[in-house]
Amino acid sequence: MQKTKAMLLFLAIFVLLFVSACSNNSNSKNGNGEQPADKPAAENANKETPVQEEPPAEPEQPALDMKGESIKIMLWYGEPVAGTEEGDLVIARQKEIEKKYNTKIEWVKVPWGEPIQMITAAALSGAPVADIVALDRYHAIPAVNQGLLQPIDDYFDFNEGKWPKGIKDFGSWNGKMYGFTERVTGSAGMYYNKTLFEREGLPDPHDLIAEDKWNWDTFLDIAKKATKDTNGDGVIDQWGLANEAGTLARIMIYANNGTMMEQKDGKWMFPAENANMIEALRFMGDMFNTHKVIAPNDGNDDYNESQTLFSSGKAAMVTGELWEGAERKTMTDEQGFVYFPKGPKASEYVNNVANFIMWYMPANAKKPKEVATIWQDFILWDRIDKLKREDAEKQNLASEKDIELMMNITDFVQPVFLPLGGLFGEITGSIAMKGESPETVLQRSKQMAQDGLDTNLNTAPAK
């Protein structure tokens, strides 16, 4: 009996040791089936199994592959230039885009005025001159009307915040979008000689803007006080304003909530009886002939004359586009920049400009949707504000206020296209230089003006 109990006890111990050994073999051995000498079995047994790392994801392939086809961008004012901060960034981005989309971006540089001629010729041949073309608005609108440019509403989402403010207004024509741009560079306001203002004790227009008093009354008052004979020889040699009549009249009309063309029943009309336009033209004529605060000119080389006069310090103010400040390389006085003053019928300042460049797509461009996608990816959107500041800082402005206003003014640009074949210059010249009344001149000219609108804007678009 004792032997039997001893045998059973021995068997129980043997089974227990066997199970323990099997357990150690399965949980605590190294890759060779041996227990690591430097770690206790219990520590190894409690060690968590390492998490397997996911293999690195394959780089995402672009959904768009141009299969080596080039994208041609036509312009006259230059492509990115290496050796400058911006140029190097754009060139680097171009290389990334070309690799990403399997394409080649070609900058096609041609003389100013030729792109529209080339687009017209290419429409007949069927071969697109380029995928994207830079055009002035006064070239683009007739081209739209002839069916030479295509609407782009389906290729871009202009509700996205990256686009310039107002693009859905200045990029559209007859209810469809045709023009696009990453930033607005075409804008205009009023340059003023800050040195002259301070010398004559004139109020700073920035202060008048802050007080909501920068209007035609204060504008005329400043012009009167600035206009004088400075050397006592009986001849006026300092003027309130230096301007050619056509540009001044256009800006004044829109600064008074007027217009030079309007749509009625789907047709563009010349509004010869528009009261706000007549009021603006009368004010312009009075500044030349009654108040005599604008330097006289004969209309031949009056733009260059106005620039020379202002740069020499002999005029208090001159209208101008954003780029013109940098052109006054000989000017020694300080110049400021503000909005053009509000007319009696206006509630807001305006930024009215005739020269306005945007990108357009020819009607026969082969892959407009793909090109639109690639162009948007190519643009360095986060650089736009920096570029606006750099552009303003190049204009030789007197203060930070001038720079900030110049940057802000591009948010409400109002491009104007008036296809009257030079007739508007004749209208404004008759009022400014001959002293004729606006009503007389407009009634005499309205049929010719309407003929110009009919020819350029009221013909049916080409099919």
C-alpha positions in Angstrom: 0.0 0.0 0.0 2.8 2.4 0.9 4.5 1.5 -2.4 1.3 2.3 -4.3 1.0 5.7 -2.7 4.7 6.5 -3.4 4.3 5.5 -7.0 1.2 7.7 -7.4 3.0 10.7 -5.8 6.0 10.1 -8.1 3.8 10.1 -11.2 2.0 13.3 -10.1 5.3 15.1 -9.6 6.6 13.9 -13.0 3.5 15.1 -14.8 3.8 18.5 -13.1 7.4 18.9 -14.1 6.6 17.8 -17.7 3.9 20.3 -18.1 6.1 23.1 -16.7 8.9 22.2 -19.0 6.5 22.3 -22.0 5.2 25.7 -20.9 8.8 27.1 -20.7 9.7 25.7 -24.1 6.7 27.4 -25.8 6.9 30.9 -24.1 10.5 31.6 -23.1 12.9 30.3 -25.7 14.9 32.5 -28.1 15.0 32.0 -31.9 17.3 28.9 -31.5 14.9 27.3 -29.0 17.2 28.2 -26.1 16.5 30.3 -23.0 18.4 33.7 -23.2 21.1 33.6 -20.6 20.8 37.2 -19.6 17.1 37.4 -18.9 15.1 35.4 -16.3 12.4 33.2 -17.7 9.7 35.0 -15.8 10.7 38.4 -17.3 10.7 37.0 -20.8 7.4 35.3 -20.3 5.7 38.6 -19.4 7.2 40.6 -22.2 4.6 42.0 -24.7 4.8 40.8 -28.3 6.1 43.8 -30.4 3.6 45.4 -32.7 4.3 44.8 -36.4 5.0 48.1 -38.2 2.9 48.8 -41.3 5.0 48.9 -44.5 5.4 52.5 -45.9 2.5 53.5 -48.1 3.2 53.7 -51.8 3.4 57.4 -53.0 0.0 58.6 -54.2 -0.1 58.7 -57.9 -1.8 61.8 -59.5 -5.1 61.1 -61.1 -4.0 63.2 -64.0 -1.3 62.1 -66.4 -0.6 64.3 -69.4 1.5 61.6 -71.0 4.3 64.0 -71.9 2.1 66.6 -73.6 3.2 70.2 -73.1 1.2 73.1 -71.6 1.8 76.3 -73.4 1.4 79.7 -71.6 1.5 82.7 -73.9 2.4 86.2 -72.6 4.4 89.3 -73.5 5.7 90.4 -70.1 8.1 87.6 -69.2 8.4 84.2 -67.6 9.9 83.3 -64.2 13.5 84.6 -63.9 16.2 82.5 -62.2 18.3 84.3 -59.6 15.4 86.1 -57.9 13.6 84.7 -54.8 10.3 84.5 -56.5 11.7 83.3 -59.8 13.6 80.5 -58.2 10.5 79.4 -56.2 8.3 79.4 -59.3 11.0 77.5 -61.3 11.3 74.9 -58.6 7.5 74.5 -58.4 7.4 74.2 -62.2 9.8 71.2 -62.0 7.6 69.6 -59.4 4.5 70.1 -61.4 6.1 68.8 -64.6 7.1 65.6 -62.8 3.8 65.2 -61.0 1.7 65.4 -64.0 4.1 64.1 -66.6 4.0 67.3 -68.6 6.2 70.2 -69.7 5.3 73.9 -69.1 6.4 76.1 -72.0 6.4 79.9 -71.7 5.7 81.4 -75.1 6.8 85.0 -75.1 5.5 87.2 -78.0 5.3 91.0 -78.4 2.4 92.9 -76.9 -0.7 92.9 -79.2 0.2 89.8 -81.0 -1.6 87.2 -78.9 -5.0 88.3 -80.0 -3.9 88.2 -83.7 -2.4 84.7 -83.2 -5.6 83.5 -81.5 -7.6 84.8 -84.5 -5.4 83.1 -87.0 -5.3 79.8 -85.0 -9.1 79.7 -85.0 -9.0 79.3 -88.7 -6.3 76.7 -88.8 -7.8 74.7 -85.9 -4.5 74.4 -84.1 -4.5 76.2 -80.7 -1.9 78.8 -80.3 -1.6 78.0 -76.6 -3.5 76.5 -73.7 -3.5 79.7 -71.6 -3.1 83.3 -73.0 -2.6 86.6 -71.3 -4.9 89.3 -72.8 -5.9 92.9 -72.0 -9.6 93.1 -71.4 -10.1 95.4 -74.4 -8.7 92.5 -76.6 -10.5 89.7 -74.7 -14.1 91.0 -74.8 -14.3 91.3 -78.6 -12.6 87.8 -78.8 -15.3 86.4 -76.5 -18.0 88.0 -78.6 -16.4 86.3 -81.7 -16.3 82.9 -80.0 -12.5 82.8 -79.9 -12.3 82.2 -76.2 -14.1 79.6 -74.2 -16.1 79.9 -70.9 -14.3 78.4 -68.0 -17.1 78.0 -65.4 -16.8 74.2 -65.5 -13.0 74.1 -64.9 -12.6 76.3 -61.8 -14.5 76.8 -58.6 -14.5 80.5 -58.1 -16.2 80.2 -54.7 -12.9 79.1 -53.2 -11.3 81.6 -50.9 -7.9 81.6 -52.7 -9.2 83.7 -55.6 -9.0 87.5 -55.7 -12.0 89.3 -54.3 -14.4 90.3 -57.1 -13.1 87.8 -59.6 -16.7 86.7 -60.4 -17.4 90.2 -61.5 -14.3 91.3 -63.5 -13.7 87.8 -64.9 -17.2 87.4 -66.4 -18.9 88.6 -69.5 -22.6 88.1 -70.3 -23.1 85.8 -67.4 -20.2 83.4 -68.0 -16.6 83.3 -66.7 -13.8 83.7 -69.2 -10.9 85.4 -67.4 -9.0 84.1 -64.4 -6.0 85.4 -62.4 -4.2 84.5 -59.2 -3.8 88.2 -58.2 -4.9 91.6 -59.3 -2.2 93.9 -60.5 -4.2 96.3 -62.6 -5.6 99.1 -60.4 -5.6 102.9 -60.2 -6.0 105.7 -57.7 -4.5 109.1 -56.9 -0.9 109.9 -56.4 -0.2 113.1 -54.4 3.0 115.0 -53.7 3.3 114.7 -50.0 6.2 117.2 -49.8 4.1 119.8 -51.6 1.1 119.1 -49.4 3.1 119.7 -46.3 4.8 122.8 -47.6 1.4 124.3 -48.6 -0.3 123.3 -45.4 -2.8 121.1 -47.2 -4.7 118.3 -45.4 -3.4 114.8 -45.9 -5.9 112.8 -48.0 -5.4 109.8 -45.6 -6.8 111.9 -42.8 -9.7 112.9 -45.0 -10.4 109.3 -45.8 -10.4 108.4 -42.1 -13.0 111.3 -41.5 -15.0 110.2 -44.6 -14.3 113.7 -46.1 -12.3 112.7 -49.1 -14.8 113.9 -51.7 -15.0 116.3 -54.6 -15.5 119.3 -52.4 -12.2 118.7 -50.5 -10.5 117.6 -53.6 -11.4 120.8 -55.4 -10.4 122.9 -52.4 -7.0 121.3 -52.3 -6.5 121.7 -56.0 -7.4 125.4 -55.8 -5.0 126.1 -52.9 -2.2 124.2 -54.6 -2.6 126.1 -57.9 -0.4 129.3 -57.8 2.3 131.4 -59.1 5.3 130.5 -56.9 7.9 133.0 -58.2 5.8 136.1 -58.6 6.1 136.5 -62.4 2.4 136.4 -63.0 2.4 133.0 -64.5 0.9 129.9 -62.8 3.7 127.4 -62.4 2.3 125.0 -59.7 -1.0 123.1 -60.4 -3.5 121.3 -58.3 -3.7 118.4 -60.8 -1.7 117.2 -63.9 -3.9 114.9 -66.0 -5.0 114.2 -69.5 -8.7 114.6 -69.9 -9.7 111.1 -71.1 -8.3 109.2 -68.1 -9.6 111.8 -65.7 -13.1 111.8 -67.2 -13.4 108.0 -67.1 -12.3 107.8 -63.5 -14.6 110.7 -62.5 -17.7 109.1 -64.2 -17.3 105.9 -62.2 -16.3 107.7 -59.0 -19.8 109.4 -59.3 -21.6 106.1 -59.7 -22.0 106.8 -63.4 -21.4 104.6 -66.4 -20.4 104.9 -70.1 -22.3 101.8 -71.3 -25.3 99.9 -69.9 -27.3 96.8 -70.9 -31.0 97.1 -71.8 -32.9 94.1 -73.1 -29.7 92.2 -73.7 -28.1 95.0 -75.8 -25.3 97.4 -74.8 -26.3 101.0 -75.0 -24.5 104.3 -74.8 -26.3 106.3 -72.0 -25.9 109.8 -73.4 -28.5 111.1 -70.9 -27.0 109.4 -67.8 -27.2 112.1 -65.1 -24.3 110.9 -63.1 -22.0 110.8 -66.1 -23.1 114.3 -67.2 -22.4 115.6 -63.7 -18.9 114.0 -63.7 -18.1 115.4 -67.1 -19.2 118.9 -66.1 -17.1 118.8 -63.0 -14.1 117.7 -65.1 -14.7 120.5 -67.5 -15.1 123.1 -64.7 -11.7 122.0 -63.2 -10.1 122.7 -66.6 -11.9 125.9 -67.6 -13.6 127.5 -64.7 -11.4 126.8 -61.7 -8.3 126.4 -63.9 -6.6 124.0 -61.4 -5.5 121.4 -64.0 -2.4 122.1 -66.0 -3.4 122.9 -69.6 -2.5 120.4 -72.3 -3.3 120.2 -76.0 -4.1 116.5 -76.1 -1.2 115.5 -78.2 1.4 114.3 -75.7 -0.7 115.1 -72.6 0.0 111.8 -70.7 3.8 112.2 -70.8 3.4 115.9 -70.0 1.4 115.2 -66.9 3.9 112.7 -65.7 6.8 115.1 -66.2 5.0 117.8 -64.4 4.1 115.7 -61.4 7.6 114.2 -61.2 9.2 117.6 -61.2 7.1 118.7 -58.2 5.0 121.2 -60.1 1.6 119.4 -59.5 0.0 118.4 -56.3 -1.9 115.3 -57.7 -2.1 113.0 -60.6 -4.2 109.9 -61.3 -2.2 106.7 -61.8 -2.0 103.0 -61.9 -0.1 100.9 -59.3 3.0 100.5 -61.4 3.4 104.2 -62.2 5.0 105.2 -58.9 8.1 103.2 -59.6 8.5 105.0 -63.0 9.1 108.3 -61.4 12.8 107.7 -61.0 13.8 111.4 -61.1 11.2 112.6 -58.5 12.9 114.0 -55.4 9.7 114.9 -53.5 7.8 112.2 -51.5 4.7 110.8 -53.1 1.7 109.3 -51.4 -1.2 107.2 -52.8 -4.9 107.2 -52.0 -8.3 106.4 -53.6 -9.8 108.7 -56.1 -12.2 110.9 -54.1 -15.9 110.0 -54.1 -18.3 112.0 -56.2 -21.7 113.4 -54.9 -23.6 110.3 -56.1 -21.2 107.7 -54.8 -21.2 105.9 -51.5 -18.0 104.0 -52.0 -14.5 104.6 -53.4 -13.9 103.1 -56.8 -10.8 101.6 -58.4 -11.4 102.2 -62.1 -8.9 101.0 -64.7 -8.8 100.4 -68.4 -5.7 98.3 -68.7 -6.6 95.0 -67.1 -4.7 91.7 -67.9 -6.1 88.3 -67.2 -5.5 84.7 -68.3 -7.9 83.2 -70.9 -8.3 79.9 -72.7 -8.7 79.8 -76.5 -11.8 78.2 -77.7 -9.9 75.4 -79.5 -7.6 74.5 -76.5 -7.5 70.7 -76.4 -7.5 69.9 -72.7 -8.9 72.9 -70.8 -10.1 71.0 -67.8 -6.8 69.2 -67.2 -4.8 72.4 -67.8 -7.0 74.3 -65.3 -6.3 71.6 -62.6 -2.5 71.8 -63.3 -2.4 75.6 -63.4 -4.1 75.9 -60.0 -1.7 73.4 -58.5 1.2 75.3 -60.0 0.3 78.7 -58.5 2.0 79.5 -55.1 -1.1 80.8 -53.5 0.5 81.4 -50.1 2.8 83.9 -51.7 0.1 86.2 -53.1 -0.1 88.7 -50.2 3.7 88.9 -50.0 3.9 89.7 -53.7 1.2 92.4 -53.3 3.3 94.0 -50.6 6.5 93.8 -52.7 4.8 95.4 -55.6 3.6 98.3 -53.5 6.9 98.7 -51.8 8.5 99.2 -55.2 6.4 102.3 -56.0 8.6 104.8 -54.0 5.8 105.6 -51.6 6.1 107.9 -48.6 4.6 105.8 -45.8 3.2 102.5 -44.6 -0.3 104.0 -45.0 0.3 104.4 -48.7 1.5 100.8 -49.1 -1.4 99.3 -47.1 -3.9 101.3 -49.2 -2.3 100.3 -52.4 -2.5 96.6 -51.3 -6.1 97.1 -50.3 -7.3 98.9 -53.4 -6.9 95.7 -55.6 -9.8 94.2 -53.6 -12.4 96.3 -55.5 -11.1 96.8 -59.0 -13.6 97.9 -61.7 -12.1 97.3 -65.2 -13.8 99.2 -68.0 -13.9 98.4 -71.7 -15.4 101.1 -73.9 -15.1 100.2 -77.6 -15.9 103.6 -79.2 -12.9 103.7 -81.6 -11.3 106.8 -79.9 -14.5 108.7 -79.8 -14.4 109.0 -76.0 -11.2 111.0 -76.3 -12.9 113.3 -78.7 -15.8 113.8 -76.3 -13.6 114.6 -73.3 -11.3 116.8 -75.3 -14.2 118.9 -76.5 -15.3 119.4 -72.9 -11.9 120.0 -71.4 -10.0 121.9 -74.1 -12.9 123.6 -76.0 -15.2 124.3 -73.1 -18.2 122.7 -74.7 -21.0 121.5 -72.4 -21.3 117.8 -71.7 -24.9 117.7 -73.0 -24.0 119.2 -76.3 -21.1 116.9 -76.9 -22.9 113.7 -75.8 -25.9 114.4 -78.0 -23.7 115.1 -81.0 -21.7 111.9 -80.4 -24.3 109.4 -79.2 -25.1 107.8 -82.5 -21.4 107.2 -83.4 -20.9 105.9 -79.9 -23.8 103.5 -80.2 -22.5 102.3 -83.6 -19.2 101.4 -81.9 -21.0 99.4 -79.3 -23.1 97.6 -81.9 -20.1 96.7 -83.9 -18.0 95.4 -81.1 -20.5 94.1 -78.5 -23.9 93.6 -80.0 -23.1 91.3 -82.8 -24.0 87.6 -82.3 -21.1 85.5 -81.1 -19.6 83.2 -83.6 -20.8 79.6 -83.6 
